């Protein structure tokens, strides 16, 4: 009786019903205790040893006590039934509380072995009459279990068709929403709700209730009932709310966004988000390792789909909440749009060639000012604008006088830092107070031309289109026309390309946000289209949208590598530069020691002649041969730079101040025309020890995208998984990859 009471409190879940589960555990503990009183001493020793082997933490104490008693019981000539019962009672408490170890079901398998050994020994001690009674009783129980379980399997088969139709209708609804077809989505969701309701009725029918009494079978039934019910509630809720979620109302017409329509989405989007969260919670609670593969596989897929839907719904809810504020719903908001040109590189991407000031007032968007960025520069003897920070920015770039030369403020590879600097300087050079900054380069402008169509820019012999804008603004404008070699003409072209493009965007109609996001997503991920606001309330949304452009921060167990080039010759030669980085890391998981070798290849394909001087000359680099790429190269790492060489010569890299959580190592370099130079650098340092190593890279958005390869090898005594080979980064601005190691022989 004491063992049964203890078993009832073990917290086992053979069916998922608390009262019934306590009864099953109580019965098992009592039966094991009774059987142990008749079992031989060897079986008790085996059962106690199993308990010790699979115990952890405090369970070792009772398990060890049972093993000691089992050993002691082996010495007397005859067995002592009360002692066997005590050993069995303690072992029963231990096996009912075994922790999860190894693969799913290992602890249950160990407990089963202990029970079978004890009861098998007790069985042999029973007389023939008792054996017949036991066989008969167990047969009746198994027969009843089969009879009450069969309807569960039948109901699942009957519901399968409705579930499949419901899933298909739900997927069709998602496709309709992506195509901005809300009426079709509502229709499909109603069909899905009806199908899930039908499936729920079949799985929850009264004649299948008996399956709730059978361990493991009860969990299959509960999973089918709960998930079909959650599917019905989610589809029904979505069918009600989808009609009110009108993406067409969020389009921009003649520079106006209807903020009333935006605010009207708050209720439906929040309701849908809550219902997805509720369905996700049902799946999370119902998931179990005991589900049979057909059901378990569907659960895994459903869980992944709900997680994706929840992420999208959360983002939509946050966007609907924050957009009115961003669009001037609480008062006029002003943002500065800066047009960067990677033809003349800076750490963020490129030098600022032009700017435009946008004002947002109750959803109305206007261009209030624009011009070439040099018009915002303040040259001596006029006093320089005051720049009070950030401190790290001033310490590293203050010598270049970014407060005087507005086009150069993009030295930092961290966009929130650049936004802070721009917000300080712009009001001091004739502009209004601004609430945020948008940065884009020719590739991003080209993507926007998908919506405006071709634009005509004075001074260019051809229209700018989606397919040619990047090439024209990065290279051709410096080559085609002699008039364009004049600095004022070039800056005028950049300014007009920016302003004409935005005027066309604002005077026409923009598509719904989901289509706009899909079209601009590659440029956002590559760091070619950025937006940051001074308002803390909307910054989480901008981060989630990937617009932040923040430099990655190293974690305790991660490496960060970034390479930036900044043009030091004041020319437009960087459209002819190609850069590739290869890093080989040796990592010791035992102490976290890292030794990294970096090969940095710089390929300058600029010719020595045949191009305008402004493109291949070096106004800021002194008397350098034409076609020479004169750059300020920076390598960012949390580790110590131990040596660097180029063409066999040691390079005197300057160790800069700690910036953005890492150290910047910089040097001025000259890469001759039509030459590929490879620098070799070695780093040494530590991360947190452990079996996982993470490498994060930040790619500079250049005219020609960087390529980065990283390979990580463990030190002696460790080995990597077969799938953990070299990693080639994609095109996204910030990427992370992880390698996992284990001890050799493990």
C-alpha positions in Angstrom: 0.0 0.0 0.0 2.9 2.4 0.8 4.5 1.6 -2.6 1.2 2.2 -4.3 0.8 5.6 -2.7 4.4 6.5 -3.6 3.8 5.4 -7.2 0.7 7.6 -7.5 2.9 10.7 -6.8 5.6 9.7 -9.4 4.2 12.0 -12.1 4.2 9.4 -14.9 2.0 10.0 -18.0 1.1 6.8 -19.7 -2.3 8.2 -20.9 -2.1 11.9 -20.4 -5.0 11.9 -17.9 -3.7 12.8 -14.4 -6.1 10.8 -12.4 -5.8 7.7 -14.6 -2.1 8.0 -14.8 -1.8 8.1 -11.0 -3.8 4.9 -10.8 -1.7 3.1 -13.4 1.5 4.1 -11.6 0.1 3.1 -8.2 -1.0 -0.2 -9.6 2.4 -0.9 -11.1 4.3 0.0 -7.9 2.0 -2.3 -5.9 2.3 -5.2 -8.3 6.1 -4.9 -8.5 6.3 -4.8 -4.6 4.1 -7.9 -4.3 6.0 -9.7 -7.0 9.3 -8.8 -5.4 8.2 -10.5 -2.2 8.1 -13.8 -4.1 11.0 -13.2 -6.6 14.4 -14.8 -6.1 17.3 -12.8 -4.8 19.2 -12.7 -8.1 16.3 -10.9 -9.9 16.1 -8.3 -7.1 19.8 -7.7 -7.5 19.4 -7.2 -11.3 16.4 -4.8 -10.8 18.3 -2.7 -8.2 21.3 -2.6 -10.4 19.2 -1.3 -13.3 17.8 1.4 -11.0 21.3 2.5 -10.0 22.6 2.5 -13.6 19.8 4.8 -14.9 19.4 7.0 -11.9 20.7 10.6 -11.7 21.0 13.2 -8.9 19.0 12.4 -5.8 17.6 9.1 -7.2 21.0 7.5 -6.6 20.3 7.6 -2.9 17.2 5.3 -2.9 18.6 3.3 -5.8 21.8 2.7 -4.0 20.0 1.8 -0.8 17.9 -0.8 -2.7 21.1 -2.2 -4.2 22.8 -2.5 -0.8 19.7 -4.3 0.6 19.6 -6.6 -2.5 23.3 -7.5 -1.9 22.7 -8.1 1.8 19.7 -10.4 0.9 22.1 -12.7 -1.0 24.0 -13.8 2.1 21.3 -15.7 4.2 20.6 -19.3 3.2 16.9 -18.5 2.6 15.2 -15.5 1.1 13.1 -13.3 3.3 9.9 -12.1 1.6 9.4 -8.9 3.6 12.9 -7.8 2.7 12.2 -8.6 -1.0 9.0 -6.5 -0.7 11.0 -3.6 0.7 13.6 -3.8 -2.1 10.8 -4.1 -4.7 9.0 -1.1 -3.2 12.1 1.1 -3.4 13.0 -0.1 -6.9 9.5 0.7 -8.1 9.7 4.3 -6.8 13.1 4.7 -8.6 12.0 3.3 -12.0 8.9 5.3 -12.0 11.0 8.5 -11.7 13.9 7.7 -14.0 15.0 10.8 -15.9 15.0 11.0 -19.7 18.3 9.6 -21.0 19.7 8.9 -24.4 17.1 8.2 -27.1 13.4 8.6 -26.4 12.0 5.5 -24.5 15.4 4.4 -23.1 14.3 5.1 -19.5 11.0 3.3 -20.1 12.9 0.4 -21.6 15.2 0.2 -18.6 12.1 0.3 -16.3 10.5 -2.5 -18.3 13.6 -4.7 -18.0 13.5 -4.3 -14.2 9.8 -5.0 -14.0 10.0 -8.1 -16.3 12.9 -9.5 -14.3 11.1 -9.2 -11.0 7.7 -10.4 -12.2 9.2 -13.2 -14.3 10.9 -14.6 -11.2 7.7 -14.2 -9.2 5.8 -16.0 -11.9 7.9 -19.0 -11.7 7.3 -19.1 -8.0 3.5 -19.2 -8.5 1.5 -22.4 -8.5 -0.3 -23.7 -11.6 -3.7 -22.5 -10.4 -2.5 -18.9 -9.8 -0.7 -19.0 -13.2 -4.0 -19.9 -14.9 -5.8 -17.1 -13.1 -3.1 -14.6 -14.0 -3.1 -15.6 -17.7 -6.8 -15.4 -17.8 -6.9 -12.0 -16.2 -4.1 -10.5 -18.4 -5.8 -12.0 -21.5 -9.1 -10.3 -20.6 -7.3 -7.0 -20.0 -5.5 -7.2 -23.3 -8.7 -8.1 -25.1 -10.5 -5.1 -23.6 -7.6 -2.9 -24.5 -7.8 -4.0 -28.2 -11.5 -3.6 -28.3 -11.5 -0.1 -26.9 -8.5 0.9 -29.0 -9.8 -0.2 -32.3 -12.3 2.7 -32.6 -9.4 5.2 -32.1 -7.6 3.7 -35.2 -10.9 3.7 -37.2 -11.7 7.3 -36.3 -8.2 8.4 -37.3 -8.7 6.7 -40.7 -12.1 8.2 -41.1 -10.8 11.7 -40.3 -7.7 11.5 -42.5 -9.5 12.6 -45.7 -11.0 15.6 -43.9 -7.7 16.6 -42.4 -5.9 16.4 -45.8 -8.6 18.5 -47.4 -8.4 21.0 -44.6 -4.6 21.3 -44.8 -4.9 21.8 -48.6 -7.5 24.5 -48.2 -5.4 26.3 -45.6 -2.4 26.3 -47.9 -4.5 27.6 -50.7 -5.7 30.4 -48.4 -2.1 31.4 -47.7 -1.4 31.5 -51.4 -4.5 33.7 -51.9 -3.3 36.1 -49.1 0.1 36.4 -50.8 -1.7 37.3 -54.0 -3.8 39.9 -52.2 -7.0 37.9 -52.9 -8.8 38.2 -49.5 -12.2 37.0 -50.7 -10.7 33.8 -52.1 -8.7 33.4 -48.9 -11.8 33.7 -46.8 -13.6 31.1 -48.9 -10.7 28.6 -48.6 -10.4 29.2 -44.9 -14.1 28.5 -44.4 -13.6 25.2 -46.3 -10.7 24.4 -44.1 -12.7 25.2 -40.9 -15.5 22.9 -42.1 -13.1 20.1 -42.9 -11.2 20.4 -39.6 -14.6 20.5 -37.8 -15.6 17.3 -39.5 -12.3 15.6 -38.6 -12.6 16.8 -35.0 -16.1 15.3 -34.7 -14.9 11.9 -36.0 -11.9 11.7 -33.7 -13.8 12.9 -30.6 -16.8 10.6 -31.2 -18.2 8.9 -28.1 -17.4 5.4 -29.3 -13.7 6.2 -29.4 -13.6 7.5 -25.8 -12.5 4.1 -24.5 -9.1 4.6 -26.1 -8.4 7.2 -23.4 -8.0 4.4 -20.9 -5.2 2.6 -22.8 -1.6 3.8 -22.3 0.0 5.1 -25.4 -3.2 4.7 -27.4 -4.7 7.5 -25.3 -2.0 9.8 -26.4 -2.6 9.1 -30.1 -6.3 9.9 -29.6 -5.7 13.0 -27.6 -3.3 14.3 -30.3 -5.8 13.8 -33.0 -8.7 15.4 -31.0 -6.7 18.4 -29.8 -5.0 19.2 -33.1 -8.1 18.9 -35.3 -9.9 21.1 -32.7 -7.1 23.6 -32.8 -7.1 23.5 -36.6 -10.9 24.2 -36.7 -10.6 27.1 -34.3 -7.6 28.6 -36.2 -9.2 28.3 -39.6 -12.5 29.6 -38.3 -10.8 32.6 -36.7 -8.7 33.2 -39.8 -11.8 33.1 -42.0 -13.4 35.8 -39.9 -10.3 38.0 -39.7 -8.9 37.5 -43.2 -11.8 39.5 -44.8 -10.8 42.5 -42.6 -7.1 42.2 -43.5 -7.1 44.2 -46.7 -3.6 44.6 -48.0 -4.8 46.7 -50.8 -5.7 49.4 -48.3 -2.1 49.7 -47.4 -0.9 50.6 -50.8 0.5 54.1 -51.5 -1.4 56.3 -53.9 0.0 59.7 -54.9 2.2 59.8 -51.9 -0.5 59.1 -49.4 -1.0 56.1 -47.1 -4.4 55.7 -45.5 -3.5 55.5 -41.8 -7.1 54.9 -40.8 -7.0 51.7 -42.9 -3.7 50.8 -41.2 -5.1 51.3 -37.7 -8.2 49.2 -38.7 -6.0 46.2 -39.1 -4.9 46.1 -35.5 -7.9 44.1 -34.1 -8.0 41.4 -36.9 -4.2 41.0 -36.9 -4.0 40.7 -33.1 -6.8 38.2 -33.1 -5.2 36.1 -35.7 -1.9 36.3 -33.9 -3.5 35.1 -30.7 -5.3 32.2 -32.4 -2.0 31.0 -34.0 -0.3 31.2 -30.6 -3.2 29.2 -29.1 -2.8 26.5 -31.8 0.9 26.5 -31.3 0.4 26.0 -27.5 -1.9 23.0 -28.2 0.6 21.3 -30.5 3.4 22.0 -27.9 1.4 20.4 -25.1 0.2 17.5 -27.1 3.6 16.6 -28.7 5.0 13.4 -27.3 7.7 10.9 -28.1 5.1 8.1 -27.9 3.2 9.3 -30.9 3.3 6.8 -33.8 5.3 7.9 -36.8 2.4 8.9 -39.1 1.0 11.2 -36.4 4.4 12.4 -35.1 5.5 13.3 -38.6 2.4 15.5 -39.2 3.0 17.1 -35.8 6.5 18.0 -36.7 5.4 19.6 -39.9 2.5 21.4 -38.3 4.7 22.7 -35.5 7.2 24.1 -38.1 4.3 25.7 -40.1 2.8 27.2 -37.0 6.1 28.6 -35.9 6.6 30.3 -39.3 3.0 31.6 -39.3 3.4 32.9 -35.7 6.6 34.7 -36.7 4.8 36.3 -39.6 1.7 37.2 -37.6 3.9 38.7 -34.8 5.7 40.8 -37.3 2.4 41.9 -38.9 1.0 42.9 -35.5 4.1 44.9 -34.7 4.2 46.6 -38.1 0.5 47.6 -37.9 1.1 49.0 -34.4 4.3 51.0 -35.3 3.6 52.1 -38.9 1.3 55.0 -38.0 4.0 56.5 -35.9 6.6 56.0 -38.6 4.3 57.6 -41.2 3.6 60.8 -39.2 0.4 59.7 -37.5 1.5 61.4 -34.2 3.1 64.4 -35.8 5.4 65.2 -38.7 8.3 62.8 -39.1 11.3 63.7 -41.2 13.8 61.2 -42.7 16.9 61.8 -44.7 17.5 59.5 -47.7 21.2 59.1 -48.6 22.4 57.6 -51.8 25.6 55.7 -51.4 28.0 54.9 -54.3 30.2 51.8 -53.8 32.2 53.0 -56.7 34.0 55.0 -54.0 33.9 52.8 -51.0 33.4 53.5 -47.3 33.0 51.1 -44.4 29.2 51.0 -44.6 29.3 50.5 -48.4 30.0 53.7 -50.3 30.4 57.4 -50.2 27.2 59.5 -50.0 26.7 61.1 -53.4 23.3 62.7 -53.0 20.5 63.1 -50.4 16.8 63.8 -50.2 14.7 64.9 -47.2 11.3 63.2 -46.9 8.5 64.4 -44.6 5.6 62.2 -43.4 2.5 64.0 -42.1 -0.6 61.8 -41.4 0.6 59.4 -44.1 1.3 62.0 -46.7 4.8 61.7 -48.0 6.7 64.7 -49.6 10.2 65.4 -50.8 11.1 68.7 -49.0 14.7 69.1 -50.0 17.4 67.3 -52.0 20.8 67.9 -53.4 24.3 66.5 -53.9 26.0 65.6 -50.6 29.0 67.9 -51.0 26.6 70.8 -50.7 26.3 69.8 -47.1 30.0 69.9 -46.5 31.5 72.8 -44.5 35.0 73.8 -45.6 37.5 76.0 -43.7 37.6 78.7 -42.7 34.0 78.2 -41.7 33.7 76.6 -38.3 33.1 72.8 -38.4 29.8 71.4 -37.2 29.8 70.0 -33.8 29.9 66.2 -33.5 29.6 64.9 -29.9 29.8 61.2 -30.6 29.6 58.3 -30.6 32.9 58.2 -28.8 34.2 55.1 -30.7 33.3 56.8 -34.0 35.2 59.9 -33.2 38.2 58.0 -31.9 38.5 56.0 -35.1 37.3 58.4 -37.8 37.7 61.8 -36.3 41.1 62.3 -38.1 39.2 62.3 -41.4 37.0 65.2 -40.4 33.6 63.6 -41.2 31.9 66.6 -39.5 33.2 68.8 -42.4 32.8 66.3 -45.2 29.2 65.0 -45.1 29.7 62.6 -47.9 32.3 60.7 -45.8 30.1 60.0 -42.7 29.6 56.3 -43.8 33.1 55.3 -42.7 31.6 53.1 -39.9 30.3 49.7 -41.0 27.5 50.1 -38.4 24.4 51.8 -39.7 22.9 52.9 -36.3 26.2 54.7 -35.7 26.1 56.4 -39.0 22.4 57.4 -38.5 23.4 59.0 -35.2 26.2 61.0 -36.9 23.9 62.1 -39.7 21.1 63.1 -37.3 23.6 65.3 -35.4 25.2 67.0 -38.5 22.2 67.5 -40.9 20.5 70.3 -38.8 23.8 72.1 -38.5 24.3 72.3 -42.3 20.9 73.8 -43.2 18.6 70.9 -42.8 15.7 70.3 -40.4 15.7 68.0 -37.4 15.4 64.4 -38.7 13.9 61.4 -37.0 15.8 58.7 -39.0 17.9 57.9 -42.0 17.4 55.6 -45.0 20.5 54.6 -47.0 20.4 52.9 -50.5 22.9 52.2 -53.2 22.5 51.8 -57.0 21.3 48.2 -56.6 18.5 49.2 -54.3 17.5 52.1 -56.5 17.4 49.6 -59.4 15.0 47.4 -57.4 12.7 50.4 -56.7 12.6 51.0 -60.5 10.6 47.8 -60.7 7.7 49.8 -59.4 8.2 53.1 -61.2 9.3 51.9 -64.6 12.1 53.6 -66.5 13.1 57.1 -65.5 14.8 59.9 -67.5 17.8 61.6 -65.9 19.3 64.7 -67.4 22.8 64.1 -68.7 22.4 60.4 -69.3 22.1 59.2 -72.9 19.7 56.4 -71.8 16.9 55.9 -69.4 17.5 54.2 -66.1 15.7 50.9 -65.8 15.6 48.0 -63.3 18.1 46.1 -65.5 20.6 48.8 -66.2 20.5 51.3 -63.3 23.2 49.7 -61.2 25.7 49.4 -64.1 25.1 52.9 -65.3 25.4 54.5 -61.9 28.4 52.4 -60.8 30.4 52.6 -64.0 28.9 53.9 -67.2 28.2 57.4 -66.0 32.0 57.8 -65.6 32.8 56.4 -69.1 30.2 57.3 -71.7 30.2 61.0 -71.9 33.1 63.5 -71.6 30.7 65.9 -69.9 30.1 63.4 -67.1 33.8 63.5 -66.1 33.0 66.9 -64.5 32.4 66.4 -60.8 29.3 68.7 -60.7 27.7 66.8 -63.5 28.2 63.5 -61.9 26.8 64.7 -58.6 23.9 66.2 -60.4 23.2 62.8 -62.0 23.2 61.0 -58.7 20.9 63.7 -57.1 18.5 63.6 -60.0 18.4 59.8 -60.2 17.5 59.8 -56.5 14.9 62.5 -56.6 13.3 61.5 -59.9 13.1 57.9 -58.7 11.4 58.9 -55.4 9.1 61.4 -57.1 7.9 58.6 -59.4 7.4 56.3 -56.4 5.4 58.9 -54.6 3.3 60.2 -57.5 2.2 56.7 -58.6 1.0 53.7 -56.7 3.0 51.2 -54.7 1.9 47.6 -54.3 0.9 46.0 -51.0 3.6 45.6 -48.3 4.1 41.9 -48.8 4.8 42.4 -52.5 7.0 45.4 -51.8 9.0 43.4 -49.2 9.4 40.4 -51.6 10.8 42.6 -54.3 13.2 44.5 -52.0 14.2 41.6 -49.8 17.5 40.7 -51.6 18.7 44.3 -51.3 17.7 44.5 -47.6 19.5 41.3 -46.8 22.6 42.4 -48.6 22.7 45.7 -46.7 22.0 47.8 -49.8 18.7 49.2 -48.4 18.8 50.3 -44.7 16.6 52.3 -42.4 17.0 53.3 -38.8 15.0 55.6 -36.6 15.9 57.6 -33.5 12.6 56.4 -31.9 13.3 53.5 -29.5 9.7 52.3 -29.8 10.0 51.4 -33.5 13.5 50.1 -33.5 12.5 46.5 -32.7 10.4 46.4 -35.8 13.2 47.7 -37.9 15.5 45.0 -36.5 13.0 42.3 -37.4 12.6 43.7 -40.9 16.4 43.4 -41.3 16.7 47.1 -42.0 19.0 48.0 -39.1 22.3 47.3 -40.7 24.0 46.8 -37.4 27.5 45.4 -37.2 27.3 41.9 -35.6 28.4 41.5 -32.0 30.6 38.6 -31.0 29.1 36.1 -28.5 31.0 34.2 -25.9 31.3 31.2 -28.2 31.5 33.0 -31.6 34.0 34.6 -33.9 33.3 37.7 -36.0 35.2 38.5 -39.1 34.7 41.5 -41.3 36.8 43.2 -44.0 36.1 46.7 -45.2 37.8 48.9 -47.8 37.5 52.7 -47.9 38.7 54.6 -50.9 41.6 56.8 -50.0 42.3 58.3 -53.5 38.9 60.1 -54.0 38.3 58.4 -57.3 35.6 55.9 -58.6 37.9 52.9 -59.1 36.2 50.5 -56.7 33.7 49.3 -59.2 36.7 47.4 -60.7 37.7 45.8 -57.3 36.9 42.2 -56.4 37.5 40.8 -53.0 37.6 37.3 -51.6 38.3 36.1 -48.1 39.3 32.7 -46.9 39.6 31.9 -43.2 41.0 28.6 -41.8 40.4 28.2 -38.0 42.0 25.8 -35.6 39.7 25.4 -32.5 40.3 23.6 -29.2 36.9 22.8 -27.7 38.5 21.9 -24.4 39.8 25.5 -23.6 38.3 27.6 -26.4 41.6 28.5 -27.9 41.3 29.8 -31.5 44.1 30.2 -34.1 42.9 31.6 -37.4 44.7 32.2 -40.7 43.0 34.6 -43.1 43.9 34.9 -46.8 42.5 38.2 -48.2 42.6 38.5 -52.0 42.2 41.9 -53.6 41.8 41.9 -57.4 42.1 45.3 -59.1 40.9 45.1 -62.6 41.1 48.8 -63.4 43.2 49.5 -66.5 46.1 51.9 -66.7 44.6 53.9 -69.5 41.5 54.4 -71.6 39.3 55.7 -68.7 38.8 59.2 -67.3 41.3 60.4 -64.8 38.6 61.0 -62.2 38.0 57.2 -62.4 41.5 55.8 -62.4 43.6 58.7 -61.2 44.4 59.4 -57.5 43.6 63.0 -56.5 43.9 62.0 -52.9 46.7 59.6 -53.2 49.5 61.7 -54.5 51.5 60.8 -57.6 50.3 57.2 -58.0 50.3 55.4 -61.4 47.0 55.4 -63.2 44.8 52.5 -62.3 46.2 52.1 -58.8 43.6 51.3 -56.1 44.7 53.2 -53.0 42.6 52.1 -50.1 42.3 52.1 -46.3 41.8 48.4 -45.5 40.3 47.4 -42.1 40.0 43.9 -40.7 37.7 43.4 -37.7 38.2 40.6 -35.3 37.8 39.9 -31.5 41.2 38.2 -31.6 44.8 39.5 -31.6 46.4 40.0 -34.9 49.8 38.2 -34.6 51.2 38.9 -38.0 50.3 40.0 -41.5 52.3 39.7 -44.8 51.9 40.8 -48.4 54.3 39.6 -51.1 56.5 38.2 -48.4 56.8 41.5 -46.5 55.4 42.1 -43.0 52.6 44.6 -43.0 52.5 47.2 -40.2 48.8 47.1 -39.4 47.6 49.7 -37.0 45.6 48.4 -34.1 42.6 50.7 -33.7 40.4 51.4 -30.7 37.9 48.7 -29.7 34.9 49.4 -31.9 31.6 47.6 -32.1 32.7 44.9 -29.7 35.8 43.9 -31.7 39.1 45.4 -32.7 39.8 47.0 -36.1 43.2 46.5 -37.6 43.8 49.0 -40.5 46.4 49.9 -43.1 46.7 52.0 -46.2 47.4 49.8 -49.3 48.2 50.3 -52.9 47.0 47.6 -55.3 48.5 48.2 -58.8 46.4 48.2 -62.0 45.4 44.7 -63.3 47.0 43.1 -60.2 45.7 40.5 -57.6 47.4 40.8 -54.2 46.8 38.4 -51.4 47.4 39.3 -47.8 48.0 36.7 -45.2 46.9 37.4 -41.6 47.1 35.3 -38.4 44.8 35.8 -35.4 45.0 34.2 -31.9 42.5 34.3 -29.1 39.9 32.5 -27.0 36.1 32.0 -27.0 34.1 30.1 -24.5 35.1 26.4 -24.4 32.6 23.9 -25.7 31.8 21.5 -28.5 30.2 24.2 -30.7 32.1 26.9 -32.6 30.2 29.8 -34.4 31.6 32.0 -37.1 29.8 35.2 -38.0 30.9 37.2 -41.1 29.9 40.7 -42.1 30.1 41.3 -45.9 30.6 44.8 -47.1 28.0 45.7 -49.8 30.5 46.5 -52.6 30.0 47.1 -56.3 31.2 43.5 -56.8 30.0 41.3 -53.9 32.6 39.9 -51.5 33.1 36.1 -51.3 34.0 34.5 -48.0 34.9 30.9 -47.2 35.4 29.6 -43.6 36.7 26.2 -42.5 37.1 25.1 -38.9 39.2 22.1 -37.7 39.4 20.9 -34.1 42.6 20.2 -32.3 43.9 16.7 -31.7 41.6 14.5 -29.7 38.4 16.0 -31.3 36.6 15.4 -34.5 33.8 17.1 -36.4 30.6 15.7 -37.8 30.9 14.5 -41.4 28.5 17.3 -42.5 30.6 20.1 -40.9 32.9 20.9 -43.8 34.0 24.2 -45.2 31.4 26.9 -45.4 30.9 29.4 -48.2 28.9 32.4 -47.1 26.0 33.6 -49.2 25.2 37.1 -50.3 23.5 38.3 -47.1 25.4 41.1 -45.3 25.5 39.2 -41.9 25.7 35.4 -41.7 26.5 32.9 -39.0 27.5 29.2 -39.3 28.1 26.7 -36.6 30.4 23.6 -36.3 29.9 20.9 -33.8 32.7 18.6 -32.5 33.0 15.6 -30.2 35.9 13.8 -28.7 37.5 11.2 -30.9 36.2 7.8 -30.3 33.0 9.1 -28.6 
